[in-house]
């Protein structure tokens, strides 16, 4: 359904009261009329028939959306998401199932509203798994008081929703927490760290670009010094240092001893002497 969906009469833009008044005036569909429209849309893709089905059920979407106003989100946004769910339901509705469209559509309407709430209730999503989503929309109705759930209440929630007890406690903590702006103004005392915005006490190690550049330059300088120092060694000492420390396939003392036909102890002595000269060349 790509055609624009509009009300058959004027409603003030941006006015939820005008919208609610407008949809309340839309006629309801009798069973046979709804079935005939659904058959037209299903068999021939008649968008006018689909439009009539959607318009006739907008008041039900608004009714469902009102039930989610406790999440602090704007009612027009909730209704809009519910309307999307209604249109998806109309597209999938089979009139031969023997049920009214409103009964079939309630799942799709709630699914869209649920997804919108989860995405927008907090800056950080509080529910990502199936169990967390069930808890998000059911946990508050199980509470008998404003405080934390009792052990018995938490166990009851876990059993009735088929989730782990640990998931109940985790979601209760998420629902009780609040978003905190990363760079909010610091109006608290320095000693009260919990009330400070994270920007005041979270620091990324080596995060200053100037420090990063200086460190990279310093590393490059040391690398150049090491290369020059190695080049000052004799060929055998260079080979020993590179084979023992710099090459990917590092050789053992015995490997080098066989190469130069000397003892492993002699290779160790040459290596120690070369390392000492490198240190003096770099630090000198």
N, C-alpha and C positions, 0 to 999 in steps of 0.2 A: 504494500500500500504506500505508494509514493506521492499520491495527490495530497495537497494541503488539507488538513482537517480544521474546519472552522465552524463556529456556531451559526445557526441559521438566522440570528439576529444580533444586534450590537450589544457588546459588553465592554465597559470601560477598560482600556489597557492598564494593566498593573493593579487592578482592583479585584481582590479576592472575593469581596462581598458581591460585586456585580457578576462575577463568574458563577458563584454559588447560586445566585438568584436566577441566572440565565439557564443553567443546567436543570434547575428545579422545574422549569417550564417545559422542558423537553418531554414529549409523550412517551409513555412506556409501551413496550411491544407485547402483544398477546402471543401465546404459544405458537399458533399457526403462522402469524406474521413473521415471528422471529425465525421459524423453521424455513419459511419460504425465502427469506432474505439470505439465510445461511446457505441454502441450496443454490441460489443464484451465484453467490460469490464462490462457492466451492466448485461448481460445475463450469462456470464461464468467466470467473475472475472479475465479476462486476464490482468495481470499486464504489459505486454509488450504494450498492447493497451493504458493502462492508462499512461504509461511512454511517449509514443509518443504524447498523448494529452497535457501532462504537458510541454514537451520540446518545442512544437510548440507555446506555449503561454508565454514562459519565457520573451520574449522581452516586452510583454504588462505589465507584473509585474514590470519590471525595469522602464517602462514609468510611471506607477502609483507611484512607490516609489520615483522617482525624484521629484514629486510634494510635498513631505513631507520633503525635505532637510532643510527647514527653521527652523526646530525644534532643530537643533544642534546635531542630531544623525547621525552616520555613514551610508552612503548609502548602503554598503554591508549588514549591519544589517537590514535595512529597506527592502531590496530586499529579504533577507532570510525569514523574517516574511511574506512578500507577497507571496513567493513561497509556504509556508505552507498553506496559504489561498487558493491558486490555487489548491493544492492537495486535500484539503477538498472539494472544488467545484467540481473537477472531480469525486470524490467519490459519490457526490449527484446529479450529472448532469443527467437529463433525456432527451435524444435526441428527444423524441416525443413531447416535449414542443414547438418545432418550433422556437427556438432561438439558436444563436450561443453560444458556450461555453464561449467566452470572455464576452458576455453580462451577462451571468449568474454568472460568476466567479468574476466580479468586486466587488460585495458586500462582498464576502468572503475575497478577497485580502485586501480591505480597512479595514475590521473588524480586521484582524490580525495585520495590520500595526498600526491602531488606538490603539489597546490594548498595543502593544509594546511601542508606544510613551508615553501613559499615565503612564505606569509602569516605564519608564526610563527617562522621560524628567526632572524630579526633584527627589531628594532623597525622599521627602514627596509627595505622590500622590495629585494632584491638582483637580482631577475629579473622583468622586465615584458614583454619581447619574446619571440617564439618562439625566436630564436637564443640569448638569454640563458637561457631555461629549459632548452634542450638542454645548454648548457654547464654550468649549475648541477649537473645530475645526472650528468654524464659526465666532468667535468674531472678530478676527483680520481683516477679509475682510470687516467688516462693518465700520472700522475706516477710517475717511477721513484725519486724521493727526496723527502725532506721539504722541500727548498728549492724555489726558483722553477723553472718549466719552462725547459728549454733552448730555444734557437731552433728546433732540429729537432723537439723534442717539440711546441712550440706550433704549428708548421707542420703537423705530422701531425694534431693535434686539429682544426685549421681545415679541412683537406681531408676528413677522415673524417666530420665533422659538417656540412660544407657551410656554414660560417660564415666571416666575415672574420677575418683574423689579429688585427686591432685589437680585435675583440670578445673573442677569447681572452685577450689581455693584460688587458683591462678587467675581465673576470669573475674572473681570477686575483687581481687587486688587491682586488676586492670580497670574495672568499672569504677573503682573508688579513687583512682589516680587522676591527675590533672595534667594537661599539656603545659609545658614551660617554655617560653620563648628563649631561644638561644642567646640573643643579644639584647634582652630587656634591660631597661635602666636599673642601675644598682641603687636602690633606696634603703637598703638594709645595712645594719651594722656589719663591719668586717668579720666579726666573730660568729655571726649567724650565717654559716655557709649554706645551709639548706635553703634559705630564701634568696640566695644569689642566683642570677642567671648563669647558665653553664659557661658562657663566654668569659666570666670572671675567674673561673678556676680550672677550666679545661684548656690544656695547652698541648699542641702537637710538637713532639720533639723534632728539632731541626726543621721547623716549619717556616722559618723566616727565609725568603728567597735570597737575601743577601748572605745569610749564613750558609745556605746550600751552595751558592756560587763560590764562596770563599773556600769551602771544604773541597769542592770539585777541583778548583785551581790548585789547592794545596796538594791534593792527591796526584794531580797531573805533574806537578813540580817534583814530587818525590819519585814518581815513575821515571821521569827523565833523568834524575840524578842516579837512579839505580842502573838504568841502561848505560849511562856514561861510565859508571864505576865498573860494570862488568866488562865493558870494552877495553878497560885498562889492564885486565888480567891476561895472563898468558893463555894460549889456546887450550891447553889441557885443563887448567883451572876453570876456564869458561865452560868447557864441556861438562865438567863435573858439577858445577853449580846449576847449569841449565837442566842436566839430566836428573839431578836429585831434587830440584825444587821448582823449576819453571815449566818443563815439558808436561804434556798430558800423561804420557806413559812413563811415569817416574821409574828410574832404575835403582837397584839396591847397590850397596857397597861391593858385594860379590860380583854383580854384573859388570861394574866398572873395573874391578880388579882384573877380571878376565879380559876385558877390552885392552887394558894397558899392560897386562902381564906383570902385575905387581900384587902385593898382598892387600886384603881388605883394610887392614890397619893403615897401610900407606895411603890408601884412598881417603880414609877418615881424616888423616893428618893434613892432606892436601885440601880437603874440603874445609877443615877448621881454619887453616891459614887463609884460604880465599875469602871466607866469611868475615874474618877479622879485617882483611884489607878493604872489603866492601864497606864495612861499618866505619872504618877510619876515613874512607873517601867521601862517604855521604855526610858524616857529622863534622868532618874537618873543615 
